[in-house]
Amino acid sequence: MKIFKYGDNVDTDVIIPARYLNITDPAHLAEHCMEDIDQTFCENAVEGDVIVAGENFGCGSSREHAVIAIKASGIRCVIAKNFARIFFRNALNLGLTIIECEAAAEELTAEDELIVDVEKGEIKRVRDQKIYSFQPYPEFLLNMIQNDGLINTTKIKLKQEAI
C-alpha cells in the first residue's frame, strides 16, 4: 500500500473543495479528492492506499463528502496525530478506518509500506518491522468499519433481530 503524506490542519475544503459539494456520486467525488493540496493524488491513489497526516486532520466544515471522497479514492485508512472531532465521527459513521498514532504520523514517510491490524492496534512498517501501537477499536466500532458504516451496521442488526 502506498502512503500519501500530509502535514497539519488538512481541512475538509482541501479534502474535497466546496465547489464539488453538489456532487453525490462517490466516484466523481474521488476524482477531485485532495486536488487543492496534491494534484497527483487522484491519478495515483489505488485501493488499499493510506493517508498519513499530522494534527487536526479533517478540520473545517462538517461535510460527509470529505470521507466519501477519501473512501471512493481507494484509501484504506487515515493515520494522523489526531482528528477533528466531527471528521472523526463522520469517518466512523461511514466506515472509514481512522487511526490516531502520533509516532506513526511523525515517522512514516511516503516511501514506507505498512501492514495495519486494527484488531490488534498495530501498524507495522515493513522495511524494519517497526510496530506502532494504537488503541484498538472496541468491537462495536470495528463492526461499523467492517460493515461499511453505521447505516449498514444498523440494517444488519435489525435483520438479525427480526429472525
DSSP file (Angstrom, degrees, kcal/mol; ACC not computed):
  #  RESIDUE AA STRUCTURE BP1 BP2  ACC     N-H-->O    O-->H-N    N-H-->O    O-->H-N    TCO  KAPPA ALPHA  PHI   PSI    X-CA   Y-CA   Z-CA
    1    1 A M              0   0    0      0, 0.0   113,-0.4     0, 0.0     2,-0.2   0.000 360.0 360.0 360.0 140.6    0.0    0.0    0.0
    2    2 A K        -     0   0    0     44,-0.1    48,-2.9   111,-0.1     2,-0.5  -0.619 360.0-136.7 -90.4 147.6    1.2    3.5   -0.9
    3    3 A I  E     -a   50   0A   0    107,-0.8     2,-0.6   109,-0.3    48,-0.2  -0.897   7.4-160.4-107.4 133.1    1.3    6.3    1.6
    4    4 A F  E     -a   51   0A   0     46,-2.6    48,-2.8    -2,-0.5     2,-0.5  -0.966  20.3-155.5-105.7 117.9    0.2    9.8    0.9
    5    5 A K  E     +a   52   0A   0     -2,-0.6     2,-0.3    46,-0.2    48,-0.2  -0.834  19.2 167.2-105.7 129.3    1.8   12.1    3.5
    6    6 A Y        -     0   0    0     46,-2.8    48,-0.1    -2,-0.5     4,-0.0  -0.847  25.0-122.8-132.2 168.0    0.4   15.4    4.5
    7    7 A G        -     0   0    0     -2,-0.3    47,-1.9     1,-0.2     3,-0.4   0.190  48.9 -45.0 -92.3-149.9    1.0   17.9    7.3
    8    8 A D  S    S+     0   0    0      1,-0.2    -1,-0.2    45,-0.2    48,-0.2  -0.389 109.0  20.9 -82.2 158.5   -1.2   19.5   10.0
    9    9 A N        +     0   0    0     46,-3.1     2,-1.0     1,-0.2    -1,-0.2   0.819  63.6 176.2  56.7  41.8   -4.6   21.0    9.6
   10   10 A V        -     0   0    0     -3,-0.4    48,-3.2    45,-0.4    49,-0.7  -0.683  22.7-157.7 -73.9 108.0   -5.7   19.3    6.4
   11   11 A D  B >>  -d   59   0B   0     -2,-1.0     4,-2.1    47,-0.2     3,-1.1  -0.378  28.8-105.7 -93.9 169.9   -9.2   20.7    6.3
   12   12 A T  H 3> S+     0   0    0     47,-2.6     4,-2.5     1,-0.3    48,-0.1   0.757 117.9  62.3 -66.2 -24.1  -12.4   19.4    4.6
   13   13 A D  H 34 S+     0   0    0     46,-0.3    -1,-0.3     2,-0.2    23,-0.1   0.799 108.3  43.4 -68.9 -27.6  -12.1   22.1    2.0
   14   14 A V  H <4 S+     0   0    0     -3,-1.1    22,-0.6     2,-0.1    20,-0.4   0.860 111.9  52.5 -81.2 -39.3   -8.8   20.6    0.9
   15   15 A I  H  < S-     0   0    0     -4,-2.1    19,-2.6     1,-0.3    20,-0.3   0.951 137.6  -2.2 -63.1 -49.2  -10.0   17.1    1.1
   16   16 A I  S  < S-     0   0    0     -4,-2.5    -1,-0.3    17,-0.2    -2,-0.1  -0.858  86.7-128.4-143.3 107.2  -13.0   17.9   -1.2
   17   17 A P    >   -     0   0    0      0, 0.0     3,-2.3     0, 0.0     4,-0.1  -0.167  21.2-116.3 -58.4 147.2  -13.3   21.6   -2.3
   18   18 A A  G >  S+     0   0    0      1,-0.3     3,-1.9     2,-0.2     4,-0.2   0.756 109.0  73.7 -56.1 -28.1  -16.6   23.3   -1.7
   19   19 A R  G 3  S+     0   0    0      1,-0.3    -1,-0.3     2,-0.1     3,-0.2   0.647  98.5  48.7 -64.0 -11.9  -17.1   23.7   -5.5
   20   20 A Y  G X  S+     0   0    0     -3,-2.3     3,-1.8     1,-0.1    -1,-0.3   0.287  76.8 103.2-108.3   9.2  -17.8   20.0   -5.7
   21   21 A L  T <  S+     0   0    0     -3,-1.9    -1,-0.1     1,-0.3    -2,-0.1   0.613  70.8  67.1 -71.7 -10.0  -20.3   19.7   -2.9
   22   22 A N  T 3  S+     0   0    0     -3,-0.2     2,-0.4    -4,-0.2    -1,-0.3   0.484  84.1  93.9 -84.3  -2.0  -23.2   19.5   -5.4
   23   23 A I    <   +     0   0    0     -3,-1.8    -3,-0.0     1,-0.1    42,-0.0  -0.736  44.8 173.9 -90.1 135.8  -21.9   16.1   -6.5
   24   24 A T        +     0   0    0     -2,-0.4    -1,-0.1     5,-0.0     3,-0.0   0.561  48.6 101.3-114.7 -15.0  -23.3   13.0   -4.8
   25   25 A D     >  -     0   0    0      1,-0.2     4,-2.3     2,-0.0     3,-0.3  -0.604  63.7-148.1 -74.7 118.7  -21.6   10.2   -6.9
   26   26 A P  H  > S+     0   0    0      0, 0.0     4,-2.4     0, 0.0    -1,-0.2   0.875  96.3  53.8 -55.8 -40.5  -18.7    8.8   -4.8
   27   27 A A  H  > S+     0   0    0      1,-0.2     4,-1.1     2,-0.2    -2,-0.0   0.890 110.1  47.5 -62.8 -38.6  -16.6    8.0   -7.9
   28   28 A H  H  4 S+     0   0    0     -3,-0.3     4,-0.4     2,-0.2     3,-0.3   0.891 110.4  51.7 -70.3 -39.0  -17.0   11.6   -9.2
   29   29 A L  H >X S+     0   0    0     -4,-2.3     3,-1.8     1,-0.2     4,-0.5   0.904 104.6  57.9 -60.7 -40.5  -16.1   13.0   -5.7
   30   30 A A  H >< S+     0   0    0     -4,-2.4     3,-0.8     1,-0.3    -1,-0.2   0.824  94.8  65.3 -60.1 -31.3  -13.0   10.8   -5.8
   31   31 A E  T 3< S+     0   0    0     -4,-1.1    -1,-0.3    -3,-0.3    -2,-0.2   0.693 111.4  35.5 -64.4 -17.5  -11.8   12.5   -9.0
   32   32 A H  T X4 S+     0   0    0     -3,-1.8     3,-1.5    -4,-0.4     4,-0.3   0.348  84.1 132.1-117.7   3.2  -11.5   15.7   -7.0
   33   33 A C  T << S-     0   0    0     -3,-0.8     9,-0.3    -4,-0.5   -17,-0.2  -0.382  85.9  -9.7 -62.9 129.5  -10.2   14.4   -3.7
   34   34 A M  T >> S+     0   0    0    -19,-2.6     4,-2.8   -20,-0.4     3,-1.7   0.523  89.9 136.8  64.7   9.9   -7.2   16.3   -2.4
   35   35 A E  T <4  +     0   0    0     -3,-1.5    -2,-0.1   -20,-0.3    -1,-0.1   0.767  66.0  55.0 -63.6 -25.5   -6.8   18.2   -5.6
   36   36 A D  T 34 S+     0   0    0    -22,-0.6    -1,-0.3    -4,-0.3     3,-0.1   0.621 121.4  28.9 -82.6 -10.6   -6.1   21.5   -4.0
   37   37 A I  T <4 S+     0   0    0     -3,-1.7     2,-0.3   -23,-0.3    -2,-0.2   0.612 134.4  23.4-115.4 -23.2   -3.2   20.1   -1.9
   38   38 A D    ><  -     0   0    0     -4,-2.8     3,-1.4     1,-0.1     4,-0.4  -0.771  56.1-171.0-151.6  95.7   -1.9   17.3   -4.1
   39   39 A Q  T 3  S+     0   0    0     -2,-0.3     4,-0.3     1,-0.3     3,-0.1   0.701  89.9  52.4 -62.8 -20.3   -2.6   17.4   -7.9
   40   40 A T  T 3> S+     0   0    0      1,-0.1     4,-1.5     2,-0.1    -1,-0.3   0.548  83.3  90.3 -93.7  -8.0   -1.3   13.8   -8.3
   41   41 A F  H X> S+     0   0    0     -3,-1.4     4,-2.7     1,-0.2     3,-0.7   0.932  85.3  48.7 -55.3 -52.9   -3.5   12.2   -5.6
   42   42 A C  H 34 S+     0   0    0     -4,-0.4    -1,-0.2    -9,-0.3    -2,-0.1   0.863 115.1  43.4 -60.5 -38.9   -6.4   11.3   -7.9
   43   43 A E  H 34 S+     0   0    0     -4,-0.3    -1,-0.3     1,-0.2    -2,-0.2   0.694 122.0  38.8 -81.5 -16.4   -4.3    9.7  -10.6
   44   44 A N  H << S+     0   0    0     -4,-1.5     2,-0.2    -3,-0.7    -2,-0.2   0.676  87.7 100.2-107.3 -20.9   -2.0    7.8   -8.1
   45   45 A A     <  +     0   0    0     -4,-2.7     2,-0.3    -5,-0.2    30,-0.1  -0.479  47.9 175.4 -71.8 134.3   -4.4    6.6   -5.3
   46   46 A V    >   -     0   0    0     -2,-0.2     3,-2.1    28,-0.1   -44,-0.1  -0.898  42.7 -66.4-133.3 164.8   -5.4    3.0   -5.6
   47   47 A E  T 3  S+     0   0    0     -2,-0.3    28,-0.2     1,-0.3    27,-0.1  -0.238 120.2  24.7 -52.0 127.2   -7.4    0.6   -3.5
   48   48 A G  T 3  S+     0   0    0     26,-2.7    -1,-0.3     1,-0.3    27,-0.2   0.337  87.5 135.1  99.8  -6.1   -5.6   -0.1   -0.2
   49   49 A D  E <   - b   0  75A   0     -3,-2.1    27,-3.8    25,-0.5    28,-0.8  -0.204  42.6-138.6 -71.9 169.0   -3.5    3.1    0.0
   50   50 A V  E     -ab   3  77A   0    -48,-2.9   -46,-2.6    25,-0.2     2,-0.5  -0.965   4.5-143.7-132.6 143.0   -3.1    5.1    3.2
   51   51 A I  E     -ab   4  78A   0     26,-2.0    28,-3.2    -2,-0.4     2,-0.4  -0.924  16.4-169.0-102.3 133.3   -3.1    8.8    4.1
   52   52 A V  E     +ab   5  79A   0    -48,-2.8   -46,-2.8    -2,-0.5     2,-0.3  -0.990  18.0 160.7-120.5 130.8   -0.7    9.8    6.9
   53   53 A A  E     - b   0  80A   0     26,-2.6    28,-0.6    -2,-0.4   -46,-0.2  -0.852  32.8-115.7-143.3 175.3   -1.1   13.3    8.3
   54   54 A G        -     0   0    0    -47,-1.9    27,-1.5    -2,-0.3    28,-1.1   0.476  64.9 -22.3 -87.5-132.1   -0.2   15.5   11.3
   55   55 A E  S    S+     0   0    0     26,-0.2   -46,-3.1     1,-0.2   -45,-0.4  -0.496 115.6  12.3 -86.3 150.7   -2.6   17.2   13.7
   56   56 A N  S >  S-     0   0    0    -48,-0.2     3,-1.3     1,-0.2    27,-0.3   0.816  73.0-173.3  62.6  38.2   -6.2   18.1   13.3
   57   57 A F  B 3   +e   83   0C   0     25,-2.1    27,-2.6    -3,-0.5    -1,-0.2  -0.429  69.1  22.0 -64.2 134.2   -6.9   16.1   10.1
   58   58 A G  T 3  S+     0   0    0    -48,-3.2    -1,-0.2    25,-0.2   -47,-0.2   0.658  85.1 154.7  84.3  17.7  -10.4   16.9    8.8
   59   59 A C  B <   +d   11   0B   0     -3,-1.3   -47,-2.6   -49,-0.7     2,-0.3  -0.175  36.4  52.0 -68.2 171.5  -10.9   20.2   10.5
   60   60 A G  S    S+     0   0    0    -49,-0.2    26,-0.1   -48,-0.1    27,-0.1  -0.766  97.8   7.7 103.4-147.8  -13.2   22.8    9.0
   61   61 A S  S    S-     0   0    0     -2,-0.3     2,-1.2     1,-0.1   -49,-0.1  -0.312  75.0-108.3 -76.1 155.8  -16.8   22.3    8.0
   62   62 A S        +     0   0    0     -2,-0.0     2,-0.5     3,-0.0    -1,-0.1  -0.690  55.6 153.4 -84.5  97.3  -18.7   19.2    8.7
   63   63 A R    >>  -     0   0    0     -2,-1.2     3,-1.3     1,-0.1     4,-0.6  -0.966  39.4-160.1-132.7 121.4  -19.1   17.5    5.4
   64   64 A E  H 3> S+     0   0    0     -2,-0.5     4,-2.5     1,-0.3     3,-0.3   0.752  88.2  79.3 -64.2 -23.4  -19.6   13.8    4.8
   65   65 A H  H 3> S+     0   0    0      1,-0.2     4,-2.8     2,-0.2    -1,-0.3   0.841  86.0  59.6 -52.9 -34.7  -18.4   14.4    1.3
   66   66 A A  H <> S+     0   0    0     -3,-1.3     4,-2.0     2,-0.2    -1,-0.2   0.938 109.1  40.9 -63.1 -47.2  -14.8   14.5    2.6
   67   67 A V  H  X S+     0   0    0     -4,-0.6     4,-2.7    -3,-0.3     5,-0.2   0.916 114.8  52.3 -66.7 -43.0  -15.0   11.0    4.0
   68   68 A I  H  X S+     0   0    0     -4,-2.5     4,-2.7     1,-0.2    -2,-0.2   0.913 109.7  49.3 -59.9 -43.6  -16.9    9.7    0.9
   69   69 A A  H  X S+     0   0    0     -4,-2.8     4,-1.2    -5,-0.2    -1,-0.2   0.908 111.6  48.8 -63.6 -42.5  -14.2   11.2   -1.4
   70   70 A I  H ><>S+     0   0    0     -4,-2.0     5,-1.5    -5,-0.2     3,-0.5   0.953 114.4  44.8 -62.5 -49.9  -11.4    9.6    0.6
   71   71 A K  H ><5S+     0   0    0     -4,-2.7     3,-1.8     1,-0.2    -2,-0.2   0.917 111.5  52.3 -61.0 -43.8  -13.1    6.2    0.6
   72   72 A A  H 3<5S+     0   0    0     -4,-2.7    -1,-0.2     1,-0.3    -2,-0.2   0.722 100.5  63.8 -67.4 -20.0  -14.0    6.3   -3.1
   73   73 A S  T <<5S-     0   0    0     -4,-1.2    -1,-0.3    -3,-0.5    -2,-0.2   0.597 121.5-107.4 -76.2 -11.2  -10.4    7.1   -3.9
   74   74 A G  T < 5 +     0   0    0     -3,-1.8   -26,-2.7    -4,-0.4   -25,-0.5   0.436  63.5 157.6  99.6   0.7   -9.5    3.7   -2.5
   75   75 A I  E   < -b   49   0A   0     -5,-1.5    -1,-0.3   -28,-0.2   -25,-0.2  -0.422  27.0-163.4 -64.5 127.1   -7.9    4.9    0.7
   76   76 A R  E     -     0   0A   0    -27,-3.8    21,-0.8     1,-0.3     2,-0.3   0.874  65.6 -14.9 -79.8 -40.6   -7.9    2.0    3.2
   77   77 A C  E     -bc  50  97A   0    -28,-0.8   -26,-2.0    19,-0.1     2,-0.5  -0.989  54.1-129.4-158.7 163.2   -7.3    4.2    6.3
   78   78 A V  E     -bc  51  98A   0     19,-2.1    21,-2.9    -2,-0.3     2,-0.5  -0.985  19.7-165.8-118.7 126.5   -6.1    7.5    7.5
   79   79 A I  E     +bc  52  99A   0    -28,-3.2   -26,-2.6    -2,-0.5     2,-0.3  -0.954  22.6 153.1-111.7 127.8   -3.4    7.7   10.2
   80   80 A A  E     -bc  53 100A   0     19,-2.6    21,-2.2    -2,-0.5   -26,-0.2  -0.955  57.9-110.1-147.5 165.4   -2.9   11.0   11.9
   81   81 A K  S    S-     0   0    0    -27,-1.5     2,-0.3   -28,-0.6    21,-0.3   0.927 100.4 -27.4 -61.5 -43.6   -1.7   12.5   15.2
   82   82 A N        -     0   0    0    -28,-1.1   -25,-2.1    19,-0.1     2,-0.3  -0.973  63.6-128.6-164.6 167.1   -5.3   13.4   15.8
   83   83 A F  B     -e   57   0C   0     -2,-0.3   -25,-0.2   -27,-0.3     2,-0.2  -0.877  31.0-100.8-122.5 149.5   -8.5   14.2   14.0
   84   84 A A     >  -     0   0    0    -27,-2.6     4,-2.6    -2,-0.3     3,-0.2  -0.524  42.2-122.1 -61.4 137.8  -11.1   17.0   14.2
   85   85 A R  H  > S+     0   0    0      1,-0.2     4,-2.3     2,-0.2     5,-0.2   0.856 108.4  50.3 -58.9 -40.1  -13.9   15.5   16.2
   86   86 A I  H  > S+     0   0    0      2,-0.2     4,-2.4     1,-0.2    -1,-0.2   0.892 112.7  47.1 -69.3 -36.8  -16.6   16.0   13.5
   87   87 A F  H  > S+     0   0    0     -3,-0.2     4,-3.0   -29,-0.2     5,-0.2   0.918 109.8  54.9 -66.0 -42.5  -14.5   14.3   10.9
   88   88 A F  H  X S+     0   0    0     -4,-2.6     4,-2.0     1,-0.2    -2,-0.2   0.928 111.7  43.3 -54.6 -48.2  -13.7   11.5   13.3
   89   89 A R  H  X S+     0   0    0     -4,-2.3     4,-2.7     2,-0.2    -1,-0.2   0.908 113.5  50.3 -67.9 -42.6  -17.4   10.8   13.8
   90   90 A N  H  X S+     0   0    0     -4,-2.4     4,-1.7     2,-0.2    -2,-0.2   0.905 109.0  53.5 -60.8 -40.9  -18.2   11.1   10.1
   91   91 A A  H  X>S+     0   0    0     -4,-3.0     5,-3.0     1,-0.2     4,-0.5   0.942 112.1  43.1 -61.0 -48.3  -15.4    8.7    9.3
   92   92 A L  H ><5S+     0   0    0     -4,-2.0     3,-1.1     1,-0.2    -1,-0.2   0.921 111.8  54.1 -64.2 -43.0  -16.7    6.1   11.7
   93   93 A N  H 3<5S+     0   0    0     -4,-2.7    57,-2.5     1,-0.3    58,-0.6   0.811 114.6  41.5 -60.6 -29.4  -20.3    6.6   10.6
   94   94 A L  H 3<5S-     0   0    0     -4,-1.7    -1,-0.3    55,-0.3    -2,-0.2   0.372 119.0-107.8-102.2   3.6  -19.3    6.0    7.0
   95   95 A G  T <<5 +     0   0    0     -3,-1.1     2,-0.5    -4,-0.5    -3,-0.2   0.774  64.9 147.4  82.2  27.1  -16.9    3.1    7.7
   96   96 A L      < -     0   0    0     -5,-3.0     2,-0.4    -6,-0.2    -1,-0.3  -0.849  48.2-126.0 -95.5 127.9  -13.5    4.7    7.1
   97   97 A T  E     +c   77   0A   0    -21,-0.8   -19,-2.1    -2,-0.5     2,-0.4  -0.594  33.3 179.7 -72.2 123.4  -10.7    3.3    9.3
   98   98 A I  E     -c   78   0A   0     -2,-0.4     2,-0.4   -21,-0.2   -19,-0.2  -0.986   7.4-166.1-127.3 139.7   -9.0    6.2   11.1
   99   99 A I  E     -c   79   0A   0    -21,-2.9   -19,-2.6    -2,-0.4     2,-0.7  -0.985  13.2-151.4-131.9 125.5   -6.1    5.7   13.5
  100  100 A E  E     +c   80   0A   0     -2,-0.4    35,-0.4   -21,-0.2     2,-0.3  -0.869  36.9 145.0 -94.5 115.0   -4.7    8.2   15.9
  101  101 A C     >  -     0   0    0    -21,-2.2     4,-2.4    -2,-0.7     5,-0.2  -0.763  28.7-168.8-153.8  99.9   -1.0    7.4   16.4
  102  102 A E  H  > S+     0   0    0    -21,-0.3     4,-2.0    -2,-0.3     5,-0.2   0.903  87.4  50.3 -60.2 -46.0    1.4   10.3   16.9
  103  103 A A  H  > S+     0   0    0      1,-0.2     4,-2.5     2,-0.2     5,-0.3   0.917 112.9  46.1 -62.4 -43.9    4.6    8.3   16.5
  104  104 A A  H  > S+     0   0    0      1,-0.2     4,-2.5     2,-0.2    -1,-0.2   0.918 111.1  52.8 -64.5 -42.6    3.5    6.7   13.2
  105  105 A A  H  < S+     0   0    0     -4,-2.4    -1,-0.2     1,-0.2    -2,-0.2   0.856 115.2  41.9 -61.8 -35.2    2.3   10.1   11.9
  106  106 A E  H  < S+     0   0    0     -4,-2.0    -2,-0.2    -5,-0.2    -1,-0.2   0.888 122.7  35.2 -77.5 -40.3    5.7   11.7   12.6
  107  107 A E  H  < S+     0   0    0     -4,-2.5    -2,-0.2    -5,-0.2    -3,-0.2   0.784  91.3  93.7 -93.4 -29.3    7.9    8.9   11.5
  108  108 A L     <  -     0   0    0     -4,-2.5     2,-0.3    -5,-0.3   -56,-0.0  -0.352  55.1-164.1 -69.8 146.3    6.2    7.3    8.4
  109  109 A T    >   -     0   0    0      4,-0.0     3,-1.4    -2,-0.0  -106,-0.1  -0.770  37.0-101.5-123.0 169.7    7.2    8.5    5.0
  110  110 A A  T 3  S+     0   0    0     -2,-0.3  -107,-0.8     1,-0.3    -2,-0.1   0.705 120.3  59.2 -63.7 -19.2    5.7    8.2    1.6
  111  111 A E  T 3  S+     0   0    0   -109,-0.1    -1,-0.3     2,-0.1     2,-0.1   0.627  86.3 100.4 -85.2 -13.9    8.3    5.5    0.8
  112  112 A D    <   -     0   0    0     -3,-1.4     2,-0.4    14,-0.0  -109,-0.3  -0.348  60.2-147.4 -74.8 152.3    7.2    3.2    3.6
  113  113 A E        -     0   0    0   -111,-0.1    13,-2.5    -2,-0.1    14,-0.4  -0.922  21.6-160.0-113.4 146.5    5.0    0.2    3.2
  114  114 A L  E     -F  125   0D   0     -2,-0.4     2,-0.4  -113,-0.4    11,-0.2  -0.875  24.7-156.3-129.1 155.9    2.6   -0.8    6.0
  115  115 A I  E     -F  124   0D   0      9,-1.8     9,-3.2    -2,-0.3     2,-0.5  -0.987  23.8-162.5-124.7 121.1    0.6   -3.6    7.4
  116  116 A V  E     -F  123   0D   0     -2,-0.4     2,-0.5     7,-0.2     7,-0.2  -0.911  12.2-176.4-110.8 127.0   -2.3   -2.3    9.6
  117  117 A D  E  >> -F  122   0D   0      5,-3.2     5,-2.2    -2,-0.5     4,-1.8  -0.884   2.9-179.8-121.9  97.6   -4.1   -4.5   12.0
  118  118 A V  T  45S+     0   0    0     -2,-0.5    19,-0.8     1,-0.2    -1,-0.1   0.786  81.2  58.0 -70.7 -25.9   -7.0   -2.6   13.6
  119  119 A E  T  45S+     0   0    0      1,-0.2    -1,-0.2    17,-0.1    23,-0.0   0.888 115.7  34.5 -70.5 -37.9   -8.0   -5.6   15.8
  120  120 A K  T  45S-     0   0    0     -3,-0.2    -2,-0.2     2,-0.1    -1,-0.2   0.700 108.6-122.1 -85.3 -21.4   -4.5   -5.7   17.4
  121  121 A G  T  <5 +     0   0    0     -4,-1.8    13,-2.4     1,-0.3     2,-0.4   0.904  65.5 134.6  77.7  44.1   -4.0   -2.0   17.4
  122  122 A E  E   < -FG 117 133D   0     -5,-2.2    -5,-3.2    11,-0.2     2,-0.5  -0.982  42.4-168.6-134.1 140.0   -0.8   -2.2   15.4
  123  123 A I  E     -FG 116 132D   0      9,-2.5     9,-3.1    -2,-0.4     2,-0.6  -0.996  19.1-160.9-117.6 121.7    0.8   -0.5   12.4
  124  124 A K  E     -FG 115 131D   0     -9,-3.2    -9,-1.8    -2,-0.5     2,-0.6  -0.918  11.3-145.2-109.5 123.8    3.9   -2.4   11.1
  125  125 A R  E >>> -FG 114 130D   0      5,-3.0     4,-1.4    -2,-0.6     5,-0.5  -0.777  14.6-149.4 -82.9 121.3    6.4   -0.6    8.9
  126  126 A V  T 345S+     0   0    0    -13,-2.5    -1,-0.2    -2,-0.6   -12,-0.1   0.871  84.4  62.8 -65.3 -42.3    7.6   -3.3    6.5
  127  127 A R  T 345S+     0   0    0    -14,-0.4    -1,-0.2     1,-0.2   -13,-0.1   0.822 127.5   9.2 -59.6 -34.2   11.2   -2.2    5.9
  128  128 A D  T <45S-     0   0    0     -3,-0.5    -1,-0.2     2,-0.1    -2,-0.2   0.323  97.0-119.8-128.0   5.8   12.3   -2.6    9.5
  129  129 A Q  T  <5 +     0   0    0     -4,-1.4    -3,-0.2     1,-0.2     2,-0.1   0.664  52.6 165.9  63.8  17.7    9.3   -4.4   11.1
  130  130 A K  E   < -G  125   0D   0     -5,-0.5    -5,-3.0    -6,-0.1     2,-0.5  -0.443  25.4-145.7 -66.4 135.6    8.9   -1.5   13.5
  131  131 A I  E     -G  124   0D   0     -7,-0.2     2,-0.5    -2,-0.1    -7,-0.2  -0.905  10.6-163.2-109.7 129.9    5.5   -1.6   15.2
  132  132 A Y  E     -G  123   0D   0     -9,-3.1    -9,-2.5    -2,-0.5     2,-0.3  -0.948  17.1-147.6-106.8 126.5    3.5    1.4   16.1
  133  133 A S  E     +G  122   0D   0     -2,-0.5     2,-0.3   -11,-0.2   -11,-0.2  -0.715  20.5 171.5 -98.2 146.1    0.8    0.7   18.7
  134  134 A F        -     0   0    0    -13,-2.4   -33,-0.1    -2,-0.3   -35,-0.0  -0.950  46.9 -79.7-142.9 163.7   -2.6    2.4   18.9
  135  135 A Q        -     0   0    0    -35,-0.4   -35,-0.2    -2,-0.3   -14,-0.2  -0.509  52.4-127.6 -66.3 116.3   -5.7    1.9   20.9
  136  136 A P        -     0   0    0      0, 0.0   -17,-0.1     0, 0.0   -18,-0.1  -0.279  28.7 -99.4 -63.4 153.1   -7.7   -0.9   19.1
  137  137 A Y        -     0   0    0    -19,-0.8     2,-0.1     1,-0.1   -16,-0.0  -0.435  36.5-111.8 -67.8 143.0  -11.3   -0.2   18.3
  138  138 A P    >>  -     0   0    0      0, 0.0     4,-2.4     0, 0.0     3,-0.6  -0.378  39.1 -99.8 -66.5 161.0  -13.9   -1.6   20.6
  139  139 A E  H 3> S+     0   0    0      1,-0.2     4,-2.5     2,-0.2     5,-0.2   0.856 120.5  54.3 -55.1 -42.6  -15.9   -4.4   19.0
  140  140 A F  H 3> S+     0   0    0      1,-0.2     4,-1.5     2,-0.2    -1,-0.2   0.868 112.2  44.0 -66.1 -34.6  -19.0   -2.2   18.1
  141  141 A L  H <> S+     0   0    0     -3,-0.6     4,-2.1     2,-0.2    -1,-0.2   0.879 111.4  53.5 -75.0 -37.4  -16.8    0.3   16.2
  142  142 A L  H  X S+     0   0    0     -4,-2.4     4,-2.7     1,-0.2    -2,-0.2   0.904 108.4  51.1 -60.6 -40.6  -14.8   -2.4   14.5
  143  143 A N  H  X S+     0   0    0     -4,-2.5     4,-2.3    -5,-0.2    -1,-0.2   0.900 106.9  53.8 -62.1 -41.0  -18.2   -3.8   13.3
  144  144 A M  H  <>S+     0   0    0     -4,-1.5     5,-4.1     2,-0.2    -2,-0.2   0.913 112.3  43.8 -60.8 -42.0  -19.2   -0.4   12.0
  145  145 A I  H ><5S+     0   0    0     -4,-2.1     3,-1.4     3,-0.2    -2,-0.2   0.933 114.4  48.5 -69.2 -45.5  -16.0   -0.2    9.9
  146  146 A Q  H 3<5S+     0   0    0     -4,-2.7    -1,-0.2     1,-0.3    -2,-0.2   0.812 112.9  49.0 -64.8 -29.6  -16.2   -3.8    8.7
  147  147 A N  T 3<5S-     0   0    0     -4,-2.3    -1,-0.3    -5,-0.2    -2,-0.2   0.316 120.3-108.1 -92.4   7.9  -19.9   -3.3    7.8
  148  148 A D  T < 5S-     0   0    0     -3,-1.4     4,-0.3   -53,-0.1    -3,-0.2   0.846  76.5 -34.8  68.6  36.6  -19.1   -0.1    5.9
  149  149 A G  S  ><S-     0   0    0     -5,-4.1     4,-2.0    -6,-0.2   -55,-0.3  -0.414  79.6 -60.1 117.2 174.2  -20.6    2.3    8.4
  150  150 A L  H  > S+     0   0    0    -57,-2.5     4,-2.6     2,-0.2     5,-0.2   0.881 122.7  53.0 -65.4 -43.2  -23.4    2.9   10.9
  151  151 A I  H  > S+     0   0    0    -58,-0.6     4,-2.4     1,-0.2    -1,-0.2   0.941 112.4  43.8 -63.2 -47.5  -26.3    2.6    8.5
  152  152 A N  H  > S+     0   0    0     -4,-0.3     4,-2.4     1,-0.2    -1,-0.2   0.892 113.3  52.5 -64.7 -38.2  -25.2   -0.8    7.2
  153  153 A T  H  X S+     0   0    0     -4,-2.0     4,-2.4     1,-0.2    -2,-0.2   0.914 110.4  48.1 -62.4 -42.6  -24.4   -2.0   10.7
  154  154 A T  H  X S+     0   0    0     -4,-2.6     4,-2.7     2,-0.2    -2,-0.2   0.907 110.3  51.4 -64.8 -42.5  -27.9   -1.0   11.9
  155  155 A K  H  X S+     0   0    0     -4,-2.4     4,-2.2     2,-0.2    -2,-0.2   0.921 111.4  47.8 -60.6 -43.6  -29.6   -2.7    8.9
  156  156 A I  H  X S+     0   0    0     -4,-2.4     4,-2.3     2,-0.2    -2,-0.2   0.922 112.5  48.9 -63.1 -44.3  -27.6   -5.9    9.7
  157  157 A K  H  X S+     0   0    0     -4,-2.4     4,-2.3     1,-0.2    -2,-0.2   0.911 110.7  49.8 -63.1 -42.6  -28.6   -5.7   13.4
  158  158 A L  H  X S+     0   0    0     -4,-2.7     4,-1.5     1,-0.2    -1,-0.2   0.886 110.4  50.6 -64.7 -38.5  -32.3   -5.1   12.6
  159  159 A K  H  X S+     0   0    0     -4,-2.2     4,-0.8    -5,-0.2    -1,-0.2   0.918 111.0  49.1 -63.2 -42.8  -32.3   -8.1   10.2
  160  160 A Q  H >< S+     0   0    0     -4,-2.3     3,-0.6     1,-0.2    -2,-0.2   0.884 110.7  49.9 -65.0 -38.7  -30.7  -10.3   12.9
  161  161 A E  H 3< S+     0   0    0     -4,-2.3    -1,-0.2     1,-0.2    -2,-0.2   0.786 105.5  58.0 -70.9 -26.6  -33.2   -9.2   15.5
  162  162 A A  H 3<        0   0    0     -4,-1.5    -1,-0.2     1,-0.2    -2,-0.2   0.691 360.0 360.0 -75.7 -18.3  -36.1   -9.9   13.1
  163  163 A I    <<        0   0    0     -4,-0.8    -1,-0.2    -3,-0.6    -2,-0.2   0.481 360.0 360.0 -77.6 360.0  -35.1  -13.5   12.8
